[in-house]
């Protein structure tokens, strides 16, 4: 089967600092149903890091009205299953989108997986979301379901994993092949190539690919913050974050040609005006942090004391901040709770469109 083309053609983050994270020592092991490229050498020494994302969970949405139901709520088109060879299961597809409130602000960020239900002639979907808001998202869907023939239920049978190469060369030396089955789904992350792959598996043990190692979750979030990719309610506070300021368009998460959806008016108007003055930027702290860390929402200032934006969330010395784009190049700092001034630097990720840099 030919791999489904889900990402831009650009190579993922080559040469950038985001790849320079170290994997904690962990025993190497393989699944009996590991994923390899056709004709690939199973003994290849390429290393893949597999991160179990307990902070992410799945909801299953299925039924004859599942597709039109979700289309009226999501910012993006649906990832419908692709064609498959005779006798083979249909290819899964993945997409990224936000659920918005009526004011056009983000409620929940989701990765959608489109699957062909074997017992039905209609498609079903898995919605990957932040584990802490699974119940709230389920209630949100129930609010708009009305009389539609749709079933929404948790899907704990599959766990969510992220798969990243330990170096840029690993992608070319031992490329993975997209695959979908009853026990596991391996698919490219639809947001950006630098986020690697998503693996959904029902296995309790470490779900690793051939040549893979168990990765430390700290490394995954460090990589994500360095690349400026928000994920979950900590990075995208419900009812606060605006989708285009959160770089939803850069992450292939919005369609400006689809039909109406909840919260579309503000998003479409902002897009057609063509001016987005603030964006969520990756930031790195240049000074030691106070013991209490940096409080989410802390004001980011210029050397002259002018407000540039607010710190959103982070881990260690990296994170995300919502900043005025025209003011990110000069020296910036945050006044921490203990009165300590902490310098930071904002950057523009390599994977962003050139016109935005």
Helices and strands as residue ranges (DSSP letters): G 17-19, E 48-52, E 56-62, H 66-71, E 93-100, E 106-116, E 123-130, G 131-133, H 134-145, E 151-154, E 159-165, H 168-173, E 179-180, E 184-188, G 193-195, E 197-201, E 212-214, H 217-226, H 264-273, E 278-285, E 299-302, E 307-315, E 318-324, G 325-327, E 332-335, E 341-347, G 354-356
